[in-house]
């Protein structure tokens, strides 16, 4: 399965998961399988900004920690 393949608006699996749920375990799984933390959707947002927009702060924190490494 390709976790980095974007849909029509540029959303990948990690964007969708970050936007819809504060599920850290799911995000970790996606990252372990190659999800791209840096990918941007067509409006320029990344998964971190989508998570913050929805109040999914645990996911945002996890994704931000990937930028630091």
Rosetta blueprint (number, residue, H / E / L):
1 X L
2 X L
3 X L
4 X L
5 X L
6 X L
7 X L
8 X L
9 X L
10 X L
11 X L
12 X L
13 X H
14 X H
15 X H
16 X H
17 X H
18 X H
19 X H
20 X H
21 X L
22 X L
23 X L
24 X H
25 X H
26 X H
27 X H
28 X H
29 X H
30 X H
31 X H
32 X H
33 X L
34 X L
35 X L
36 X L
37 X L
38 X L
39 X L
40 X L
41 X L
42 X L
43 X L
44 X L
45 X L
46 X L
47 X H
48 X H
49 X H
50 X H
51 X H
52 X H
53 X H
54 X L
55 X L
56 X L
57 X H
58 X H
59 X H
60 X H
61 X H
62 X H
63 X H
64 X H
65 X H
66 X H
67 X H
68 X H
69 X L
